[in-house]
Every structure is written in C-alpha cells, then in structure tokens.
C-alpha cells in the first residue's frame, strides 16, 4: 500500500503553523513573585511565585539559581518581581528578572 503525502502549499503552511504553535507554547512566560531570601554565596534566590506553566510547576515557594549573579546584589527580601524560569543544566534557573516598582 502506497502512502501519499500532500505537497500542496496549504498543507505545508498548516504543518508549519502547527509546529510553531507547539514551540511557542513551551516558551517561558513571565511569572509574578516575591523575594523571600537572597543567598548570593550560593547564587540563589528564594521566591514565592505563581504557576510556572512552561515548567509544569504549581504556585509555591522555592529556591532558584539565577543566570546572572549580579541580580542578587540588587534584590531585597520583600521585593515584588516578574521573572521567567527554565531548566538549565538540570537546575531550575531564573533567566530574566525585573523588580516591580
């Protein structure tokens, strides 16, 4: 039995759009959090945060590594932040961080 694949431009476009949709859904999204502890020596910050969808993580409080240790010098307990996180080198890591005014 032969399988026929459609090579029409429309089917190719549909496949591309579907593939992009899957890639976009896996991207990190900004999450709100509150700084609970800063550990500059360990390169970590503990945040109470909302759901992190790209990591399939519910809202909780936990410690994260940071991709830029310089961020830890500017953070204080109680700061409200907006951040993105991902799994980098097998560890949950904050990849972007913004202190909310």
ABEGO torsion letter per residue (X at the ends): XBBBBBABAAAAAAAAAAAAAAAAAABBBBBBBBBABBBAAAGBBBBBBBBBAAAGBBBBBBBBBBABAAAAAABBBGBBBBBBBBBBGGBBBBABBBBBX
